Amino acid sequence: MVRAIKGTLVECDASIKSIIINIDKEKNDYIIEDLDDTHLLIKDVMVAQLKARLDERLKETVPFVEDDSGSERENKK
């Protein structure tokens, strides 16, 4: 008998996709299907949890950069 699983199509770049795949390797709870280089089908009920895990992983690996767009630098010509 065939079972249907509701999923969400996720589009991301290759670096984020590799992080998601590494997260999924622990328990295979998230990915239904790896479609191509930039698309994954994720279990619909697990999307919010995956976003949280991805945010945690990115905070660990990506250095914090302060936003200096509000700085008062003068434009010298």
PDB file of N, CA, C, O and CB in Angstrom:
ATOM      1  N   MET A   1       0.840  -1.172   0.000  1.00  0.00           N
ATOM      2  CA  MET A   1       0.000   0.000   0.000  1.00  0.00           C
ATOM      3  C   MET A   1       0.892   1.245   0.000  1.00  0.00           C
ATOM      4  O   MET A   1       1.909   1.285   0.693  1.00  0.00           O
ATOM      5  CB  MET A   1      -0.959  -0.008   1.218  1.00  0.00           C
ATOM      6  N   VAL A   2       0.512   2.244  -0.769  1.00  0.00           N
ATOM      7  CA  VAL A   2       1.271   3.469  -0.917  1.00  0.00           C
ATOM      8  C   VAL A   2       0.852   4.471   0.152  1.00  0.00           C
ATOM      9  O   VAL A   2      -0.336   4.661   0.412  1.00  0.00           O
ATOM     10  CB  VAL A   2       1.078   4.059  -2.321  1.00  0.00           C
ATOM     11  N   ARG A   3       1.840   5.107   0.766  1.00  0.00           N
ATOM     12  CA  ARG A   3       1.574   6.173   1.743  1.00  0.00           C
ATOM     13  C   ARG A   3       2.015   7.492   1.157  1.00  0.00           C
ATOM     14  O   ARG A   3       3.105   7.593   0.595  1.00  0.00           O
ATOM     15  CB  ARG A   3       2.299   5.906   3.092  1.00  0.00           C
ATOM     16  N   ALA A   4       1.178   8.503   1.284  1.00  0.00           N
ATOM     17  CA  ALA A   4       1.537   9.842   0.829  1.00  0.00           C
ATOM     18  C   ALA A   4       2.058  10.651   2.007  1.00  0.00           C
ATOM     19  O   ALA A   4       1.518  10.581   3.111  1.00  0.00           O
ATOM     20  CB  ALA A   4       0.324  10.549   0.171  1.00  0.00           C
ATOM     21  N   ILE A   5       3.106  11.412   1.762  1.00  0.00           N
ATOM     22  CA  ILE A   5       3.677  12.282   2.785  1.00  0.00           C
ATOM     23  C   ILE A   5       3.611  13.708   2.260  1.00  0.00           C
ATOM     24  O   ILE A   5       4.107  14.000   1.172  1.00  0.00           O
ATOM     25  CB  ILE A   5       5.154  11.869   3.142  1.00  0.00           C
ATOM     26  N   LYS A   6       2.992  14.601   3.044  1.00  0.00           N
ATOM     27  CA  LYS A   6       2.886  15.994   2.652  1.00  0.00           C
ATOM     28  C   LYS A   6       4.246  16.651   2.810  1.00  0.00           C
ATOM     29  O   LYS A   6       4.890  16.510   3.850  1.00  0.00           O
ATOM     30  CB  LYS A   6       1.812  16.730   3.489  1.00  0.00           C
ATOM     31  N   GLY A   7       4.690  17.373   1.779  1.00  0.00           N
ATOM     32  CA  GLY A   7       6.005  17.985   1.810  1.00  0.00           C
ATOM     33  C   GLY A   7       6.009  19.421   1.366  1.00  0.00           C
ATOM     34  O   GLY A   7       5.044  19.914   0.782  1.00  0.00           O
ATOM     35  N   THR A   8       7.106  20.085   1.648  1.00  0.00           N
ATOM     36  CA  THR A   8       7.332  21.468   1.250  1.00  0.00           C
ATOM     37  C   THR A   8       8.570  21.508   0.373  1.00  0.00           C
ATOM     38  O   THR A   8       9.609  20.950   0.724  1.00  0.00           O
ATOM     39  CB  THR A   8       7.489  22.403   2.489  1.00  0.00           C
ATOM     40  N   LEU A   9       8.454  22.174  -0.773  1.00  0.00           N
ATOM     41  CA  LEU A   9       9.586  22.320  -1.673  1.00  0.00           C
ATOM     42  C   LEU A   9      10.471  23.447  -1.166  1.00  0.00           C
ATOM     43  O   LEU A   9      10.014  24.575  -0.983  1.00  0.00           O
ATOM     44  CB  LEU A   9       9.115  22.593  -3.128  1.00  0.00           C
ATOM     45  N   VAL A  10      11.745  23.133  -0.940  1.00  0.00           N
ATOM     46  CA  VAL A  10      12.703  24.111  -0.443  1.00  0.00           C
ATOM     47  C   VAL A  10      13.742  24.360  -1.527  1.00  0.00           C
ATOM     48  O   VAL A  10      14.344  23.426  -2.058  1.00  0.00           O
ATOM     49  CB  VAL A  10      13.375  23.626   0.877  1.00  0.00           C
ATOM     50  N   GLU A  11      13.944  25.638  -1.847  1.00  0.00           N
ATOM     51  CA  GLU A  11      14.978  26.030  -2.797  1.00  0.00           C
ATOM     52  C   GLU A  11      16.068  26.761  -2.025  1.00  0.00           C
ATOM     53  O   GLU A  11      15.783  27.692  -1.272  1.00  0.00           O
ATOM     54  CB  GLU A  11      14.395  26.927  -3.945  1.00  0.00           C
ATOM     55  N   CYS A  12      17.303  26.344  -2.210  1.00  0.00           N
ATOM     56  CA  CYS A  12      18.425  26.972  -1.506  1.00  0.00           C
ATOM     57  C   CYS A  12      19.691  26.778  -2.324  1.00  0.00           C
ATOM     58  O   CYS A  12      19.717  26.001  -3.278  1.00  0.00           O
ATOM     59  CB  CYS A  12      18.599  26.380  -0.074  1.00  0.00           C
ATOM     60  N   ASP A  13      20.743  27.500  -1.936  1.00  0.00           N
ATOM     61  CA  ASP A  13      22.002  27.290  -2.651  1.00  0.00           C
ATOM     62  C   ASP A  13      22.684  26.016  -2.149  1.00  0.00           C
ATOM     63  O   ASP A  13      22.273  25.422  -1.151  1.00  0.00           O
ATOM     64  CB  ASP A  13      22.941  28.513  -2.478  1.00  0.00           C
ATOM     65  N   ALA A  14      23.706  25.624  -2.847  1.00  0.00           N
ATOM     66  CA  ALA A  14      24.348  24.335  -2.564  1.00  0.00           C
ATOM     67  C   ALA A  14      24.947  24.256  -1.160  1.00  0.00           C
ATOM     68  O   ALA A  14      24.929  23.192  -0.542  1.00  0.00           O
ATOM     69  CB  ALA A  14      25.432  24.071  -3.584  1.00  0.00           C
ATOM     70  N   SER A  15      25.473  25.365  -0.654  1.00  0.00           N
ATOM     71  CA  SER A  15      26.086  25.328   0.680  1.00  0.00           C
ATOM     72  C   SER A  15      25.039  25.091   1.768  1.00  0.00           C
ATOM     73  O   SER A  15      25.279  24.319   2.696  1.00  0.00           O
ATOM     74  CB  SER A  15      26.841  26.638   0.956  1.00  0.00           C
ATOM     75  N   ILE A  16      23.880  25.748   1.665  1.00  0.00           N
ATOM     76  CA  ILE A  16      22.808  25.547   2.642  1.00  0.00           C
ATOM     77  C   ILE A  16      22.242  24.139   2.499  1.00  0.00           C
ATOM     78  O   ILE A  16      21.923  23.494   3.498  1.00  0.00           O
ATOM     79  CB  ILE A  16      21.687  26.604   2.460  1.00  0.00           C
ATOM     80  N   LYS A  17      22.117  23.663   1.271  1.00  0.00           N
ATOM     81  CA  LYS A  17      21.612  22.310   1.041  1.00  0.00           C
ATOM     82  C   LYS A  17      22.508  21.278   1.709  1.00  0.00           C
ATOM     83  O   LYS A  17      22.009  20.319   2.297  1.00  0.00           O
ATOM     84  CB  LYS A  17      21.505  22.023  -0.462  1.00  0.00           C
ATOM     85  N   SER A  18      23.821  21.459   1.629  1.00  0.00           N
ATOM     86  CA  SER A  18      24.727  20.490   2.261  1.00  0.00           C
ATOM     87  C   SER A  18      24.576  20.515   3.783  1.00  0.00           C
ATOM     88  O   SER A  18      24.689  19.471   4.425  1.00  0.00           O
ATOM     89  CB  SER A  18      26.191  20.786   1.869  1.00  0.00           C
ATOM     90  N   ILE A  19      24.324  21.678   4.367  1.00  0.00           N
ATOM     91  CA  ILE A  19      24.093  21.752   5.816  1.00  0.00           C
ATOM     92  C   ILE A  19      22.807  21.020   6.174  1.00  0.00           C
ATOM     93  O   ILE A  19      22.768  20.274   7.152  1.00  0.00           O
ATOM     94  CB  ILE A  19      24.023  23.226   6.292  1.00  0.00           C
ATOM     95  N   ILE A  20      21.746  21.231   5.381  1.00  0.00           N
ATOM     96  CA  ILE A  20      20.469  20.545   5.635  1.00  0.00           C
ATOM     97  C   ILE A  20      20.644  19.034   5.535  1.00  0.00           C
ATOM     98  O   ILE A  20      20.108  18.291   6.357  1.00  0.00           O
ATOM     99  CB  ILE A  20      19.386  21.021   4.640  1.00  0.00           C
ATOM    100  N   ILE A  21      21.382  18.582   4.545  1.00  0.00           N
ATOM    101  CA  ILE A  21      21.616  17.144   4.382  1.00  0.00           C
ATOM    102  C   ILE A  21      22.388  16.600   5.582  1.00  0.00           C
ATOM    103  O   ILE A  21      22.084  15.507   6.060  1.00  0.00           O
ATOM    104  CB  ILE A  21      22.390  16.858   3.067  1.00  0.00           C
ATOM    105  N   ASN A  22      23.374  17.336   6.074  1.00  0.00           N
ATOM    106  CA  ASN A  22      24.124  16.896   7.259  1.00  0.00           C
ATOM    107  C   ASN A  22      23.234  16.835   8.494  1.00  0.00           C
ATOM    108  O   ASN A  22      23.369  15.920   9.306  1.00  0.00           O
ATOM    109  CB  ASN A  22      25.305  17.832   7.518  1.00  0.00           C
ATOM    110  N   ILE A  23      22.322  17.802   8.647  1.00  0.00           N
ATOM    111  CA  ILE A  23      21.378  17.775   9.767  1.00  0.00           C
ATOM    112  C   ILE A  23      20.478  16.548   9.647  1.00  0.00           C
ATOM    113  O   ILE A  23      20.207  15.874  10.641  1.00  0.00           O
ATOM    114  CB  ILE A  23      20.524  19.076   9.808  1.00  0.00           C
ATOM    115  N   ASP A  24      20.019  16.262   8.437  1.00  0.00           N
ATOM    116  CA  ASP A  24      19.110  15.138   8.208  1.00  0.00           C
ATOM    117  C   ASP A  24      19.786  13.786   8.426  1.00  0.00           C
ATOM    118  O   ASP A  24      19.112  12.817   8.775  1.00  0.00           O
ATOM    119  CB  ASP A  24      18.552  15.204   6.800  1.00  0.00           C
ATOM    120  N   LYS A  25      21.086  13.700   8.232  1.00  0.00           N
ATOM    121  CA  LYS A  25      21.801  12.419   8.379  1.00  0.00           C
ATOM    122  C   LYS A  25      21.702  11.847   9.788  1.00  0.00           C
ATOM    123  O   LYS A  25      21.811  10.636   9.975  1.00  0.00           O
ATOM    124  CB  LYS A  25      23.263  12.596   8.013  1.00  0.00           C
ATOM    125  N   GLU A  26      21.495  12.712  10.780  1.00  0.00           N
ATOM    126  CA  GLU A  26      21.442  12.248  12.166  1.00  0.00           C
ATOM    127  C   GLU A  26      20.275  11.285  12.399  1.00  0.00           C
ATOM    128  O   GLU A  26      20.457  10.225  12.997  1.00  0.00           O
ATOM    129  CB  GLU A  26      21.327  13.440  13.114  1.00  0.00           C
ATOM    130  N   LYS A  27      19.063  11.654  11.925  1.00  0.00           N
ATOM    131  CA  LYS A  27      17.887  10.818  12.171  1.00  0.00           C
ATOM    132  C   LYS A  27      17.015  10.583  10.939  1.00  0.00           C
ATOM    133  O   LYS A  27      16.038   9.837  11.015  1.00  0.00           O
ATOM    134  CB  LYS A  27      17.057  11.440  13.239  1.00  0.00           C
ATOM    135  N   ASN A  28      17.345  11.197   9.820  1.00  0.00           N
ATOM    136  CA  ASN A  28      16.522  11.128   8.607  1.00  0.00           C
ATOM    137  C   ASN A  28      15.083  11.571   8.865  1.00  0.00           C
ATOM    138  O   ASN A  28      14.136  10.938   8.399  1.00  0.00           O
ATOM    139  CB  ASN A  28      16.529   9.708   8.048  1.00  0.00           C
ATOM    140  N   ASP A  29      14.929  12.666   9.615  1.00  0.00           N
ATOM    141  CA  ASP A  29      13.605  13.166   9.971  1.00  0.00           C
ATOM    142  C   ASP A  29      13.057  14.223   9.031  1.00  0.00           C
ATOM    143  O   ASP A  29      11.862  14.515   9.086  1.00  0.00           O
ATOM    144  CB  ASP A  29      13.642  13.717  11.338  1.00  0.00           C
ATOM    145  N   TYR A  30      13.871  14.804   8.180  1.00  0.00           N
ATOM    146  CA  TYR A  30      13.465  16.008   7.457  1.00  0.00           C
ATOM    147  C   TYR A  30      13.252  15.812   5.959  1.00  0.00           C
ATOM    148  O   TYR A  30      12.204  16.192   5.435  1.00  0.00           O
ATOM    149  CB  TYR A  30      14.484  17.062   7.661  1.00  0.00           C
ATOM    150  N   ILE A  31      14.207  15.236   5.273  1.00  0.00           N
ATOM    151  CA  ILE A  31      14.184  15.179   3.809  1.00  0.00           C
ATOM    152  C   ILE A  31      13.354  13.996   3.318  1.00  0.00           C
ATOM    153  O   ILE A  31      13.565  12.853   3.725  1.00  0.00           O
ATOM    154  CB  ILE A  31      15.612  15.084   3.254  1.00  0.00           C
ATOM    155  N   ILE A  32      12.405  14.302   2.432  1.00  0.00           N
ATOM    156  CA  ILE A  32      11.654  13.251   1.742  1.00  0.00           C
ATOM    157  C   ILE A  32      12.417  12.853   0.487  1.00  0.00           C
ATOM    158  O   ILE A  32      12.595  11.670   0.199  1.00  0.00           O
ATOM    159  CB  ILE A  32      10.206  13.725   1.388  1.00  0.00           C
ATOM    160  N   GLU A  33      12.867  13.874  -0.260  1.00  0.00           N
ATOM    161  CA  GLU A  33      13.560  13.601  -1.526  1.00  0.00           C
ATOM    162  C   GLU A  33      14.555  14.718  -1.828  1.00  0.00           C
ATOM    163  O   GLU A  33      14.251  15.899  -1.657  1.00  0.00           O
ATOM    164  CB  GLU A  33      12.544  13.452  -2.691  1.00  0.00           C
ATOM    165  N   ASP A  34      15.732  14.334  -2.275  1.00  0.00           N
ATOM    166  CA  ASP A  34      16.741  15.263  -2.776  1.00  0.00           C
ATOM    167  C   ASP A  34      16.509  15.362  -4.281  1.00  0.00           C
ATOM    168  O   ASP A  34      16.793  14.419  -5.018  1.00  0.00           O
ATOM    169  CB  ASP A  34      18.227  14.784  -2.430  1.00  0.00           C
ATOM    170  N   LEU A  35      15.993  16.505  -4.736  1.00  0.00           N
ATOM    171  CA  LEU A  35      15.542  16.617  -6.121  1.00  0.00           C
ATOM    172  C   LEU A  35      16.650  16.988  -7.096  1.00  0.00           C
ATOM    173  O   LEU A  35      16.806  16.334  -8.127  1.00  0.00           O
ATOM    174  CB  LEU A  35      14.451  17.629  -6.212  1.00  0.00           C
ATOM    175  N   ASP A  36      17.413  18.016  -6.792  1.00  0.00           N
ATOM    176  CA  ASP A  36      18.521  18.426  -7.653  1.00  0.00           C
ATOM    177  C   ASP A  36      19.493  19.274  -6.840  1.00  0.00           C
ATOM    178  O   ASP A  36      19.465  19.235  -5.610  1.00  0.00           O
ATOM    179  CB  ASP A  36      18.004  19.213  -8.896  1.00  0.00           C
ATOM    180  N   ASP A  37      20.349  20.036  -7.509  1.00  0.00           N
ATOM    181  CA  ASP A  37      21.396  20.797  -6.824  1.00  0.00           C
ATOM    182  C   ASP A  37      20.856  21.875  -5.887  1.00  0.00           C
ATOM    183  O   ASP A  37      21.536  22.254  -4.933  1.00  0.00           O
ATOM    184  CB  ASP A  37      22.297  21.432  -7.838  1.00  0.00           C
ATOM    185  N   THR A  38      19.650  22.375  -6.143  1.00  0.00           N
ATOM    186  CA  THR A  38      19.142  23.494  -5.345  1.00  0.00           C
ATOM    187  C   THR A  38      17.763  23.247  -4.744  1.00  0.00           C
ATOM    188  O   THR A  38      17.187  24.164  -4.159  1.00  0.00           O
ATOM    189  CB  THR A  38      19.093  24.726  -6.189  1.00  0.00           C
ATOM    190  N   HIS A  39      17.213  22.036  -4.867  1.00  0.00           N
ATOM    191  CA  HIS A  39      15.862  21.762  -4.376  1.00  0.00           C
ATOM    192  C   HIS A  39      15.806  20.493  -3.522  1.00  0.00           C
ATOM    193  O   HIS A  39      16.392  19.462  -3.851  1.00  0.00           O
ATOM    194  CB  HIS A  39      14.897  21.636  -5.549  1.00  0.00           C
ATOM    195  N   LEU A  40      15.076  20.617  -2.411  1.00  0.00           N
ATOM    196  CA  LEU A  40      14.808  19.483  -1.530  1.00  0.00           C
ATOM    197  C   LEU A  40      13.319  19.454  -1.235  1.00  0.00           C
ATOM    198  O   LEU A  40      12.674  20.500  -1.168  1.00  0.00           O
ATOM    199  CB  LEU A  40      15.641  19.573  -0.210  1.00  0.00           C
ATOM    200  N   LEU A  41      12.776  18.265  -1.059  1.00  0.00           N
ATOM    201  CA  LEU A  41      11.399  18.114  -0.588  1.00  0.00           C
ATOM    202  C   LEU A  41      11.491  17.734   0.881  1.00  0.00           C
ATOM    203  O   LEU A  41      12.019  16.679   1.233  1.00  0.00           O
ATOM    204  CB  LEU A  41      10.592  17.031  -1.428  1.00  0.00           C
ATOM    205  N   ILE A  42      10.964  18.619   1.742  1.00  0.00           N
ATOM    206  CA  ILE A  42      11.062  18.472   3.195  1.00  0.00           C
ATOM    207  C   ILE A  42       9.699  18.102   3.756  1.00  0.00           C
ATOM    208  O   ILE A  42       8.678  18.603   3.285  1.00  0.00           O
ATOM    209  CB  ILE A  42      11.588  19.775   3.854  1.00  0.00           C
ATOM    210  N   LYS A  43       9.670  17.216   4.774  1.00  0.00           N
ATOM    211  CA  LYS A  43       8.417  16.861   5.426  1.00  0.00           C
ATOM    212  C   LYS A  43       7.767  18.128   5.968  1.00  0.00           C
ATOM    213  O   LYS A  43       8.393  18.894   6.700  1.00  0.00           O
ATOM    214  CB  LYS A  43       8.649  15.825   6.562  1.00  0.00           C
ATOM    215  N   ASP A  44       6.509  18.338   5.601  1.00  0.00           N
ATOM    216  CA  ASP A  44       5.802  19.569   5.921  1.00  0.00           C
ATOM    217  C   ASP A  44       5.764  19.855   7.418  1.00  0.00           C
ATOM    218  O   ASP A  44       5.919  21.004   7.831  1.00  0.00           O
ATOM    219  CB  ASP A  44       4.398  19.504   5.383  1.00  0.00           C
ATOM    220  N   VAL A  45       5.564  18.837   8.224  1.00  0.00           N
ATOM    221  CA  VAL A  45       5.446  19.037   9.670  1.00  0.00           C
ATOM    222  C   VAL A  45       6.805  19.319  10.326  1.00  0.00           C
ATOM    223  O   VAL A  45       6.855  19.670  11.505  1.00  0.00           O
ATOM    224  CB  VAL A  45       4.805  17.808  10.314  1.00  0.00           C
ATOM    225  N   MET A  46       7.893  19.172   9.587  1.00  0.00           N
ATOM    226  CA  MET A  46       9.234  19.341  10.156  1.00  0.00           C
ATOM    227  C   MET A  46       9.933  20.626   9.693  1.00  0.00           C
ATOM    228  O   MET A  46      11.071  20.883  10.088  1.00  0.00           O
ATOM    229  CB  MET A  46      10.089  18.147   9.795  1.00  0.00           C
ATOM    230  N   VAL A  47       9.272  21.428   8.867  1.00  0.00           N
ATOM    231  CA  VAL A  47       9.919  22.619   8.303  1.00  0.00           C
ATOM    232  C   VAL A  47      10.336  23.600   9.397  1.00  0.00           C
ATOM    233  O   VAL A  47      11.471  24.078   9.382  1.00  0.00           O
ATOM    234  CB  VAL A  47       8.980  23.314   7.310  1.00  0.00           C
ATOM    235  N   ALA A  48       9.457  23.912  10.338  1.00  0.00           N
ATOM    236  CA  ALA A  48       9.790  24.873  11.397  1.00  0.00           C
ATOM    237  C   ALA A  48      10.964  24.378  12.243  1.00  0.00           C
ATOM    238  O   ALA A  48      11.855  25.155  12.586  1.00  0.00           O
ATOM    239  CB  ALA A  48       8.565  25.125  12.295  1.00  0.00           C
ATOM    240  N   GLN A  49      10.965  23.095  12.576  1.00  0.00           N
ATOM    241  CA  GLN A  49      12.052  22.529  13.369  1.00  0.00           C
ATOM    242  C   GLN A  49      13.362  22.567  12.585  1.00  0.00           C
ATOM    243  O   GLN A  49      14.417  22.859  13.148  1.00  0.00           O
ATOM    244  CB  GLN A  49      11.721  21.084  13.786  1.00  0.00           C
ATOM    245  N   LEU A  50      13.295  22.275  11.290  1.00  0.00           N
ATOM    246  CA  LEU A  50      14.499  22.319  10.457  1.00  0.00           C
ATOM    247  C   LEU A  50      15.043  23.744  10.376  1.00  0.00           C
ATOM    248  O   LEU A  50      16.257  23.939  10.427  1.00  0.00           O
ATOM    249  CB  LEU A  50      14.199  21.780   9.042  1.00  0.00           C
ATOM    250  N   LYS A  51      14.168  24.740  10.251  1.00  0.00           N
ATOM    251  CA  LYS A  51      14.612  26.133  10.221  1.00  0.00           C
ATOM    252  C   LYS A  51      15.358  26.485  11.505  1.00  0.00           C
ATOM    253  O   LYS A  51      16.395  27.146  11.458  1.00  0.00           O
ATOM    254  CB  LYS A  51      13.413  27.080  10.024  1.00  0.00           C
ATOM    255  N   ALA A  52      14.842  26.051  12.639  1.00  0.00           N
ATOM    256  CA  ALA A  52      15.488  26.328  13.918  1.00  0.00           C
ATOM    257  C   ALA A  52      16.866  25.670  13.986  1.00  0.00           C
ATOM    258  O   ALA A  52      17.835  26.296  14.416  1.00  0.00           O
ATOM    259  CB  ALA A  52      14.609  25.840  15.077  1.00  0.00           C
ATOM    260  N   ARG A  53      16.951  24.420  13.567  1.00  0.00           N
ATOM    261  CA  ARG A  53      18.240  23.703  13.584  1.00  0.00           C
ATOM    262  C   ARG A  53      19.235  24.351  12.624  1.00  0.00           C
ATOM    263  O   ARG A  53      20.426  24.449  12.923  1.00  0.00           O
ATOM    264  CB  ARG A  53      18.039  22.216  13.210  1.00  0.00           C
ATOM    265  N   LEU A  54      18.735  24.791  11.467  1.00  0.00           N
ATOM    266  CA  LEU A  54      19.598  25.448  10.482  1.00  0.00           C
ATOM    267  C   LEU A  54      20.109  26.778  11.029  1.00  0.00           C
ATOM    268  O   LEU A  54      21.282  27.105  10.854  1.00  0.00           O
ATOM    269  CB  LEU A  54      18.838  25.670   9.152  1.00  0.00           C
ATOM    270  N   ASP A  55      19.246  27.546  11.688  1.00  0.00           N
ATOM    271  CA  ASP A  55      19.677  28.803  12.297  1.00  0.00           C
ATOM    272  C   ASP A  55      20.767  28.564  13.338  1.00  0.00           C
ATOM    273  O   ASP A  55      21.750  29.304  13.391  1.00  0.00           O
ATOM    274  CB  ASP A  55      18.486  29.522  12.939  1.00  0.00           C
ATOM    275  N   GLU A  56      20.597  27.538  14.162  1.00  0.00           N
ATOM    276  CA  GLU A  56      21.613  27.196  15.164  1.00  0.00           C
ATOM    277  C   GLU A  56      22.939  26.862  14.500  1.00  0.00           C
ATOM    278  O   GLU A  56      23.993  27.346  14.911  1.00  0.00           O
ATOM    279  CB  GLU A  56      21.146  26.015  16.027  1.00  0.00           C
ATOM    280  N   ARG A  57      22.872  26.032  13.475  1.00  0.00           N
ATOM    281  CA  ARG A  57      24.092  25.610  12.783  1.00  0.00           C
ATOM    282  C   ARG A  57      24.779  26.797  12.112  1.00  0.00           C
ATOM    283  O   ARG A  57      26.006  26.892  12.128  1.00  0.00           O
ATOM    284  CB  ARG A  57      23.769  24.528  11.739  1.00  0.00           C
ATOM    285  N   LEU A  58      23.996  27.703  11.524  1.00  0.00           N
ATOM    286  CA  LEU A  58      24.592  28.868  10.873  1.00  0.00           C
ATOM    287  C   LEU A  58      25.232  29.811  11.892  1.00  0.00           C
ATOM    288  O   LEU A  58      26.273  30.405  11.614  1.00  0.00           O
ATOM    289  CB  LEU A  58      23.535  29.618  10.058  1.00  0.00           C
ATOM    290  N   LYS A  59      24.621  29.952  13.067  1.00  0.00           N
ATOM    291  CA  LYS A  59      25.214  30.792  14.114  1.00  0.00           C
ATOM    292  C   LYS A  59      26.555  30.227  14.567  1.00  0.00           C
ATOM    293  O   LYS A  59      27.456  30.981  14.933  1.00  0.00           O
ATOM    294  CB  LYS A  59      24.260  30.913  15.316  1.00  0.00           C
ATOM    295  N   GLU A  60      26.688  28.908  14.545  1.00  0.00           N
ATOM    296  CA  GLU A  60      27.939  28.262  14.945  1.00  0.00           C
ATOM    297  C   GLU A  60      29.032  28.444  13.899  1.00  0.00           C
ATOM    298  O   GLU A  60      30.205  28.586  14.246  1.00  0.00           O
ATOM    299  CB  GLU A  60      27.707  26.780  15.193  1.00  0.00           C
ATOM    300  N   THR A  61      28.658  28.442  12.629  1.00  0.00           N
ATOM    301  CA  THR A  61      29.658  28.420  11.567  1.00  0.00           C
ATOM    302  C   THR A  61      29.900  29.749  10.877  1.00  0.00           C
ATOM    303  O   THR A  61      30.982  29.966  10.330  1.00  0.00           O
ATOM    304  CB  THR A  61      29.264  27.436  10.559  1.00  0.00           C
ATOM    305  N   VAL A  62      28.920  30.647  10.889  1.00  0.00           N
ATOM    306  CA  VAL A  62      29.062  31.922  10.193  1.00  0.00           C
ATOM    307  C   VAL A  62      29.366  33.000  11.224  1.00  0.00           C
ATOM    308  O   VAL A  62      28.606  33.174  12.177  1.00  0.00           O
ATOM    309  CB  VAL A  62      27.777  32.273   9.377  1.00  0.00           C
ATOM    310  N   PRO A  63      30.475  33.730  11.044  1.00  0.00           N
ATOM    311  CA  PRO A  63      30.813  34.773  12.010  1.00  0.00           C
ATOM    312  C   PRO A  63      29.814  35.928  11.956  1.00  0.00           C
ATOM    313  O   PRO A  63      29.279  36.261  10.899  1.00  0.00           O
ATOM    314  CB  PRO A  63      32.228  35.293  11.753  1.00  0.00           C
ATOM    315  N   PHE A  64      29.578  36.528  13.118  1.00  0.00           N
ATOM    316  CA  PHE A  64      28.667  37.663  13.210  1.00  0.00           C
ATOM    317  C   PHE A  64      29.347  38.888  12.631  1.00  0.00           C
ATOM    318  O   PHE A  64      30.487  39.191  12.983  1.00  0.00           O
ATOM    319  CB  PHE A  64      28.229  37.917  14.675  1.00  0.00           C
ATOM    320  N   VAL A  65      28.657  39.598  11.744  1.00  0.00           N
ATOM    321  CA  VAL A  65      29.177  40.815  11.149  1.00  0.00           C
ATOM    322  C   VAL A  65      28.241  41.947  11.541  1.00  0.00           C
ATOM    323  O   VAL A  65      27.034  41.882  11.306  1.00  0.00           O
ATOM    324  CB  VAL A  65      29.307  40.688   9.592  1.00  0.00           C
ATOM    325  N   GLU A  66      28.818  42.995  12.149  1.00  0.00           N
ATOM    326  CA  GLU A  66      27.994  44.122  12.549  1.00  0.00           C
ATOM    327  C   GLU A  66      27.559  44.900  11.329  1.00  0.00           C
ATOM    328  O   GLU A  66      28.305  45.030  10.358  1.00  0.00           O
ATOM    329  CB  GLU A  66      28.744  45.030  13.524  1.00  0.00           C
ATOM    330  N   ASP A  67      26.342  45.418  11.386  1.00  0.00           N
ATOM    331  CA  ASP A  67      25.801  46.227  10.303  1.00  0.00           C
ATOM    332  C   ASP A  67      26.274  47.657  10.494  1.00  0.00           C
ATOM    333  O   ASP A  67      25.894  48.318  11.461  1.00  0.00           O
ATOM    334  CB  ASP A  67      24.246  46.152  10.259  1.00  0.00           C
ATOM    335  N   ASP A  68      27.103  48.138   9.574  1.00  0.00           N
ATOM    336  CA  ASP A  68      27.606  49.500   9.700  1.00  0.00           C
ATOM    337  C   ASP A  68      26.931  50.448   8.714  1.00  0.00           C
ATOM    338  O   ASP A  68      27.448  51.527   8.423  1.00  0.00           O
ATOM    339  CB  ASP A  68      29.110  49.522   9.491  1.00  0.00           C
ATOM    340  N   SER A  69      25.775  50.038   8.204  1.00  0.00           N
ATOM    341  CA  SER A  69      25.078  50.876   7.222  1.00  0.00           C
ATOM    342  C   SER A  69      24.608  52.179   7.841  1.00  0.00           C
ATOM    343  O   SER A  69      24.387  53.150   7.117  1.00  0.00           O
ATOM    344  CB  SER A  69      23.888  50.128   6.631  1.00  0.00           C
ATOM    345  N   GLY A  70      24.447  52.233   9.164  1.00  0.00           N
ATOM    346  CA  GLY A  70      23.989  53.439   9.834  1.00  0.00           C
ATOM    347  C   GLY A  70      25.126  54.302  10.331  1.00  0.00           C
ATOM    348  O   GLY A  70      24.897  55.285  11.036  1.00  0.00           O
ATOM    349  N   SER A  71      26.352  53.950   9.973  1.00  0.00           N
ATOM    350  CA  SER A  71      27.486  54.709  10.458  1.00  0.00           C
ATOM    351  C   SER A  71      27.515  56.081   9.817  1.00  0.00           C
ATOM    352  O   SER A  71      26.910  56.313   8.770  1.00  0.00           O
ATOM    353  CB  SER A  71      28.786  53.967  10.186  1.00  0.00           C
ATOM    354  N   GLU A  72      28.225  56.976  10.463  1.00  0.00           N
ATOM    355  CA  GLU A  72      28.267  58.354   9.989  1.00  0.00           C
ATOM    356  C   GLU A  72      29.582  58.623   9.264  1.00  0.00           C
ATOM    357  O   GLU A  72      30.265  59.605   9.554  1.00  0.00           O
ATOM    358  CB  GLU A  72      28.088  59.335  11.160  1.00  0.00           C
ATOM    359  N   ARG A  73      29.923  57.774   8.347  1.00  0.00           N
ATOM    360  CA  ARG A  73      31.136  57.986   7.559  1.00  0.00           C
ATOM    361  C   ARG A  73      30.866  59.049   6.507  1.00  0.00           C
ATOM    362  O   ARG A  73      29.770  59.147   5.954  1.00  0.00           O
ATOM    363  CB  ARG A  73      31.612  56.664   6.895  1.00  0.00           C
ATOM    364  N   GLU A  74      31.897  59.842   6.249  1.00  0.00           N
ATOM    365  CA  GLU A  74      31.765  60.840   5.208  1.00  0.00           C
ATOM    366  C   GLU A  74      32.273  60.254   3.895  1.00  0.00           C
ATOM    367  O   GLU A  74      33.273  59.536   3.862  1.00  0.00           O
ATOM    368  CB  GLU A  74      32.535  62.132   5.576  1.00  0.00           C
ATOM    369  N   ASN A  75      31.588  60.565   2.849  1.00  0.00           N
ATOM    370  CA  ASN A  75      32.027  60.121   1.525  1.00  0.00           C
ATOM    371  C   ASN A  75      33.033  61.112   0.998  1.00  0.00           C
ATOM    372  O   ASN A  75      32.689  62.263   0.728  1.00  0.00           O
ATOM    373  CB  ASN A  75      30.832  59.974   0.543  1.00  0.00           C
ATOM    374  N   LYS A  76      34.258  60.688   0.849  1.00  0.00           N
ATOM    375  CA  LYS A  76      35.308  61.564   0.334  1.00  0.00           C
ATOM    376  C   LYS A  76      35.422  61.355  -1.149  1.00  0.00           C
ATOM    377  O   LYS A  76      35.472  60.226  -1.638  1.00  0.00           O
ATOM    378  CB  LYS A  76      36.662  61.302   1.029  1.00  0.00           C
ATOM    379  N   LYS A  77      35.462  62.456  -1.853  1.00  0.00           N
ATOM    380  CA  LYS A  77      35.561  62.385  -3.325  1.00  0.00           C
ATOM    381  C   LYS A  77      36.865  62.931  -3.796  1.00  0.00           C
ATOM    382  O   LYS A  77      37.126  62.954  -4.999  1.00  0.00           O
ATOM    383  CB  LYS A  77      34.425  63.140  -3.991  1.00  0.00           C
TER     384      LYS A  77
END
